[in-house]
């Protein structure tokens, strides 16, 4: 059985060191933008998957407005 990469990082100190290296490499602003984009993508995915009638109604209204133009 092949061990996974995460099995090597057992202590919180090791995770903090890796997190610090990531921040040094990419910078705080890029990581914030990445997190924001990821959150928006997850939110949109949840909206599209949920069987919410109101959300489906709104998208059908937008589609009808586009057809009229």
N, C-alpha and C positions, 0 to 999 in steps of 0.2 A: 504494500500500500504506500502510495506517494504522499508525504505530508504536504499540507497546504502552506502557502506563504505566511498566513496569519498565525500559524502554530508557533512560529519562531518568536513572535512578539507577545510575551506573556505579562510583562509588568507595565504599569501606567507610565513609568519613566521612559521606557522605550518608545511608547506611542507619542509622548510629548516631544521627544527628540525628532522623531519622524515628522510630526506636525510642524515643528520649527523649521526643519529643512525644507518642507514644502512651501511654507510662507516665504522663506528666503529665496527660493527658486522662482516662484510665480508672483510674489507680492500680494499684499492684502487686498488691494483693489480688484485685481483679477479674480481672486478667490471669492470676493463678495459678488462680483458680477456672475460668476459661475453658479454660485448658490442661488442667486435671484432667478437666473434663467432656468435652473433645474426646478425650483419651486413653482414657477409659472407653468412649466411643461407638465409637471405632475398635476397641478390644479386643472389645467385644460383637459388632461387625460381623464381625470375623475369626472369632470362635467360631461364629457362625451360618452362615458361608459354608464353613468347613472341613468336610471329610467325616469328622470324627472320630467314631468309633462310640461312644466313651465319653460324649462330650457329648450325642449323640443319645439314648443310653440314659438319661442323667440327666433329660433333659427329658421323656422318655416316662414315667419314674417319677413325676415331678411331676404330669403330666397325669392319670395313673391315680389319684394321691392326691386330686386335685381332684374326680374323678368319683365317688370313694367317699363324699365328704362331702356 
